[in-house]
Structures are given as C-alpha cells and as structure tokens.
C-alpha cells in the first residue's frame, strides 16, 4: 500500500514499487555551496526536482520560473530563480526518486 506522511506543509508519498514523491517549500540558494536538503533523503537516487516559484517571492520574478542549478543528489540540490543566486526566491518543490 502507498503511505502518505504530512508535517508542517511538507508531504511525502511512498509507493509500493519504491518510488517516493515529496512536496515542500524552500528558499532560493544564495550561492554555489548553499544547498537545499530534501525533508526525507531518497534511499537510492532523485530523478528530478520540479520547482514552482511562489507569489511570496519579492523582486519582480513574474517572467521567471524556478531553475535547478548544479547536481541533484539523493540528499540535496541547488536552486535558483532565473539563474542568479539570491535570498529572495521562494519555491514550492516536487521531487521524485526512489
């Protein structure tokens, strides 16, 4: 059976075939070593990080979409709004892995 865990606006869905889907909110990375961590590490790998820029982002990002930069691992990722590091970006993220 699939299991769903929720806490403080984060959700983790675990499927019987080993796939995991996570939904959570992060702020933008401020530099190339300022990683964002998954609420739950993926046991094997992350297939992808799919961000959605939130309206709470300041600074006129209306025409930008979230952009993952750098390597995604089973534990962490870098994220940037519009390709430049800044503390202003706020994103809701969907991540898939196993």
C-alpha positions in Angstrom: 0.0 0.0 0.0 1.0 3.6 -0.6 1.7 5.7 2.5 1.4 9.5 2.9 3.1 11.4 5.6 2.5 15.1 6.1 4.0 17.6 8.5 4.2 21.5 8.5 3.2 21.8 4.9 5.5 19.1 3.7 4.2 15.8 2.2 6.0 12.5 1.4 4.2 9.8 -0.6 5.8 6.4 -0.7 4.6 3.9 -3.3 4.8 0.1 -3.0 7.3 0.0 -6.0 9.8 2.1 -4.1 9.1 5.4 -5.8 8.9 8.4 -3.5 7.3 11.8 -4.2 8.0 14.8 -1.9 6.3 18.2 -1.9 7.9 21.0 0.2 8.8 24.7 0.3 12.3 26.1 0.1 14.0 29.5 -0.3 16.5 30.1 -3.1 20.1 29.1 -2.6 22.3 32.1 -2.0 25.5 30.6 -3.6 27.0 27.6 -5.2 27.6 25.8 -1.8 24.2 26.8 -0.2 22.4 23.5 -0.7 18.8 22.8 0.0 18.0 19.4 1.6 15.1 17.1 1.0 12.8 16.6 4.0 13.5 12.9 3.6 16.6 11.6 1.8 15.9 9.3 -1.1 17.3 5.9 -0.4 18.9 5.5 -3.9 18.5 8.5 -6.2 16.5 11.6 -7.0 15.1 11.5 -10.6 14.2 15.2 -10.6 13.4 18.4 -8.8 10.4 20.4 -10.2 10.1 23.9 -8.6 7.2 26.4 -8.8 8.0 30.0 -8.0 5.7 31.4 -5.3 4.0 34.7 -5.3 5.6 35.5 -2.0 8.9 35.9 -3.9 9.9 39.6 -3.9 11.6 41.4 -6.7 9.6 41.1 -9.9 10.1 37.4 -10.8 6.9 37.3 -12.8 8.5 36.0 -16.0 11.0 33.6 -14.4 10.4 30.0 -13.4 12.4 28.1 -10.8 15.6 26.6 -12.2 17.7 23.9 -10.6 21.4 24.5 -10.9 24.2 22.2 -10.0 24.0 18.5 -9.3 21.0 16.9 -7.7 21.8 14.1 -5.3 19.7 11.8 -3.2 20.0 14.3 -0.3 20.3 17.8 -1.6 20.1 20.3 -4.5 20.9 23.9 -5.5 18.0 26.1 -6.7 17.9 29.5 -8.3 15.1 31.8 -9.5 16.0 33.0 -13.0 19.6 31.7 -12.9 21.1 34.1 -10.4 21.6 33.2 -6.7 19.6 35.5 -4.4 17.9 35.2 -1.0 14.6 36.4 -2.5 13.3 33.4 -4.3 10.6 31.2 -2.6 9.6 27.9 -4.3 7.2 25.0 -3.8 9.1 21.9 -4.9 8.0 18.5 -6.1 10.8 15.9 -6.1 10.7 12.3 -7.4 13.0 9.5 -6.6 13.4 6.0 -5.2 
